[in-house]
Amino acid sequence: MVKKITANRIRTLSKQDKSANEIVRQLRREGRGIRRATALAIIREERGPKHIAVYSKHRGTSKRYELYGTGKQLSSIMIDTVKHPPRKRITRVSAEKLKSYSQRSKYIDYKEEWDRRPTIKS
């Protein structure tokens, strides 16, 4: 259980756009002992999920993925999204939903490829 004062301090430092490493070091300097994993959980909760857009053209029509989730979830599906376009023109989906390959095939058209390398914005 994290003290309320410590959790609030983590949130304050997170809002100041400090990195997770800087926040943990600052807490240690202030004498607030907290496990790194616990601090990271509070930081991720404060910052929310990451958002990534992958877009390009497929057969002359622009198509786009809008994905959100944790970094680990997003990195696991980026290989498929960079190679294959979405089934619909604009696809908004959580990376959590695309965990299994059977779920991915509902959103990703594995039989097709992009016309050119897609752009990725985060």
N, C-alpha and C positions, 0 to 999 in steps of 0.2 A: 504494500500500500504506500503510495507516494503522498507526501504531505501536500496540502493544497497550495501552500506558499511556493514550494518547489515546482509544482506543475504550472502555476501561474508565471513563474520566472522563465520556465522553458517556453511557454507560449509567447511571452514578451520578446525574448531573444529570437524566436522563430519569426515573429512579425517584422523584426529588424533585418530580415534576410540574411541572418547568420547561417553558416553551414552547420550540419549536425556535429562535426568535429569541434568547431568553435564553441558551440553551445555546451558540449560535454566538458571541454577544458575550462570554460568560464564557470560552470557549476562547481568543478573541483577547486578552482581558485577561491570561490566563495565559501568553500567548506560544506557544500551540500552533497553529501555522498549519495550517489544514485547509480544503479547499474546502467550501462550503456544501452542495453536492449530495451529497458524500461523507458529511458529518455527518447530513444528512437521511435518507440510506439506513440508517445505523446506528440512528438514532432510530426510524424506522419498523419496523425489524427488532425492536427492543427492545419497542416498544409493541404490536406485533401488529396484526391487522386491526381495523377499526372494525365495530361491530355496530349494526344498525338494525332496529327492529320497526315494521311498518306494519299497523295493524289497525282493523277496523270491522265493520259488518254488511252482509251481502248477502242479500237476500230473507229477512230475519229471523234468519239464522244468522251467528254471529260467525266471521270468517275472519281469517287472520293471515299476513303475510310475515315471515320472519326472515332478514335479509340480512347478509352480511359481506364485507368487501373494503376496498380503499383508497378514499379520499374521491372520487377521480376516477371510479372504477368505479361507486361507489354513486350519485353524482350523475347519471350517464348513464342509469341505469335508474329513478330516482325518479319521473320524469314518468309512466311507464307504470304503476308500482305505485300511485301516488296516484289515478290515473283508473280503473284496472281491478282487480277482485279476483283472487285466485289461483284456479286450477282446483281444487286440493284445499283442504280446510279450513285446514290448517296447512302452509305451505310453507317449508322451510329450504333455502337455496341460496346459493352463493357468487356474488358479482357478476361474478367472472371467467367463470363458466359462462354468464352471461346476456349476454355481449358481443354476439353476433349476434341479429338479430330472429328468425331461425328457431329458435334455442334458447329465446328468451323465450316464444314461443308455446306451448311445452310446459308452462310454469308460469303464464303470465298468460292470463286469459280475456278476450280483446279484444272479445268480443261483448257483454259485460256491464259494468255500472258499479256502484259502491258505492251503498248506500242513502243514506248521508250521507258527508260528508268524513271520511276516515280520520285516526286519531291516529298520530303518528310519534314514537317514542322512540329515543334513541340513548344 
